[in-house]
Amino acid sequence: MILRSARYVFFVLLAFYNRTDVKAQSEVQLLSFVDIGENNISEGIYLKSAILSNYQIEKYSMNAGFQFNLKHPGDKTFSGAWFSGGRSFLIKNFDFEIQGFFIYSSFSKYLFETNWGVLLKVQRRHFHYQLGTNFRGYHLVGNSFKEYDPEVNNKIRENWNIMYLIGYNLKPVDHKWNVGITITNSDHFLINQETNPMLYLHGRYQVSEPLVLYAESWYKSAGALNISVNYFGFFFRTGLIWKIDFGK
């Protein structure tokens, strides 16, 4: 399943690349970060790391990322993969981006999750927004569960889930430093149910022309949009962004 979906994403990204001029101005961003936190199922402190890349050429973007468990109660070291491709548009002075994505998340040797969908992204001077939908699948590995329940289905589907994000930055997006706050139900390798938003504070500082240091503090709730609200988890993220510009 993951190989087939990733192959579809690769062909879409390749089509984007073939329709662009290789001499046009482009930018590559390499991003790495570490998460440290705890939640109701982590059995104490957990530690994760990830590396992501973004390739931007004119109106097109291509992205890929991988996540790893450094300290976690589960039995999996590799915990996630993310692929996406997008295009920006300008219609009557309204600029936005449409992005398609695929996410693979591995929880254990018995269960993994896939998500694919589409996002509408809007960036303004201080605010940024995202709205989209995703199709989720929970997959049981092999026939291990059938030993206990022969009627169990190896796949569970959730269609047309809503994704959202509203964020505010104190400074314009291209300022040397910035701080802000965001509410969303998705992260790089995670998409929550609509009723479980996450709130995070974020800040960044441009150390040099190609290098940006950033940090985020995330709070996860359970049922925040329901009648009852409960604490689920918290984590702190810190990382580096390295930008490489071509065609200047």
N, C-alpha and C positions, 0 to 999 in steps of 0.2 A: 504493500500500500504506500509506504513512505517513498520507495524508489520510483513508483509510477507517478505519484504526485510531484515529486521533486523534478522528474523528467519533464513534466508539463510546464512547470515554472521555468526550467532552463530554456526550453524552446521559445517561450514567450520573451524571456530576457534577450535571447539571441536575435529574435525578430526585431526587438527594439534597437539593438546594437547595429544591425545591418541597415536600418533605415536612417542612421545618423552619419554625419561626416566625421571621420576619425580625426580630422584636423581642427574640429571645433573645440572651443574651450570646455574643459572637463575638470572634475575634481574627484579625488579619492579620499575617503575618510576611513581610518582604522580606529576602532574603539575597543577598549578592554575595561572590564570592571570586576569588582568583587562585592558580593552581598554577604552580610553577616546579620543574623536575626534569629527569631524564634516564633513559633506559632503553636496552635493547639494540637498539632499532630507531629511536631518535629522532635519530641522527646528531648528537649533542651536546645542549645545553640546549634544552628546549622551554618554552613559556609559554602558558598557557590562562587564560581567564576565564569566569565563568558568573554568571547571575542566576536566582534562584528565588523563588517566592512560595508561601505556604501560607495557606489560608483555613480557619479552624476555627469551626464553629458548633455548639454543644452537642456531640452525639456524632459529628458528621460532619466530614470534612476533605476539602479539594480542593487539589491541588498542581500546579504547572507550573514548568518550568525550561528554560533554553537555554544552550548552551555554545559558545564560540568559540575558534579557534586564533589566538593573537597571534604566536607564533613556532613553526614546526613544519615538518618536511621535506615534508609533504604539500602538496597544491594546493587544499585546502578551508579556507575561513575559518569557516563555520558547521559545527560538528562534532557537535552532539547536541541532542536534545529529550527531555523527560521529562514525563509526565502521570500523575497517580494520583488515586484517590479512596478513602476509607476510612471505617469506622465502628467506634466503640469499643463494647465490651460488658462487662457485669458479671454473672457467673454464680457465685452462692454465694461472694461476696467475692473472686472471681478476676477481675480486670479485664485486658482485652486488646483489641487492635485488629486488624481484618481489612482489608487494603489490596490493591486491584487497581491495576496499573500498566502503562504502555506506554513503551518507550524506543526512540528512533531514534538510531543512531550512524553518522556518515558518515566513512569512512576516506580515500576518494579519489573522483575522478569516475567510477571504474569499479566501486566496491564500497561497499555500506552494509549495516548490520546492524539488525535489529529484535528486540526482546524484549518479551514480555508475559507476565504471570503474576500470582500472588497471594502475599501475605506475611502471616504471623501475627507480631504485634509484642507484646512484653511488657516493661513498664517497672516496675522495682522501685526501692527507695530508693537502692541503690548499683549494681545490676546491670541491664542491659538485654539482651534477646534478640530474635532474629528467625529465623524458619524459613519457607521457602517453596519454590516451584517456578516455573520459567520455561520458556517455549518460544521458542527462538532461531531466527532465520532469517538466512542470508547471501544477499544479493541482488546479482547482477551487473547493471550498468546497460546497457540496450540490447543490441545484438548484437555489441559490439566483440570479445568473446572468441570468438565463433563464427567469426570470420575465421581463427583459428588452430586451433580444435578444434570442428568442427560438431556433435559429440556432447555438448558441455558443457551442463550443466543450469544455468539462470539462478538457481536457488534451491537452497539446502542447508538442511535442517531438522534441529534438535536438540530433542527433546521431553523433558519431565519432568526438566530439570536441577534440581539441588538448590541452594538458596540458604541461607546461614546467617550468623549474627552473634552474638558473645558479647562484651559490653563491661562494663567496671567503672569507676565513678567514685568518687573519693575522698570527695566530699561528696554530699549529696542533690541530686537533679536540679534543684531550684529554688534552690539556694544561690547567693550573689552571685558566687562564683568556683568553679572546679572544674578538676580534672585527672584523666585516666584513660587507659586502654589498651583497645584493641578488636582483635579478629581477625575477619575477614569475607572473603567472596569477591565482594562487590559494593560499588559506589559509586553516586553519583547517576546517572551516564551510562555505567556499565560493570558488566558481570557476568562474572566470571572462571569458568573451569572449576572444579569442586569441588576438584581437586587443587592449585589455585593460590591459596591464601589470601593475604590482605594483612594486615599488622600495622601499626597506627598509634597513636601517642601524641597525645593531644589536650588542649587547655586552653582555658578561656574566662574572661572577666571582664566583669561588667556595669558598663559605664562610667556609665550613667545609667538611669533608669526604662525608657526604650524602646530603649536601644542596648546591644548586646553585641558585644564584640570576641573573636574566637577564632582559634586557630592549630592546625594538625595537621601531623604529620611521618609520612609513609607509607613503608613498605618493601614492595616487591613481590618475591615469590619465584616460581620456576618449578619445579613438581613437589615442593612441600614435603610433600605427603602420599604421595609415591612413595618409592622406595628412594633415588633421587638427588635432591638439592636444589641448585638453582642460583640465583644472583642474577639478577633481571630488571631491576629499576629502583627509583628512589627519587624522591619529590617532597615539597615543602613547600607547604602551603596556608595562606593567611591570608585572613580575611574579616570582614564585619560583618553583624549581624542587627538589623533594626529592627522592633520590635513595636508594633502598634497595637491597643489593646483597645477594644471597643464594648460598650455595655450595662451598664457598671459603675454 
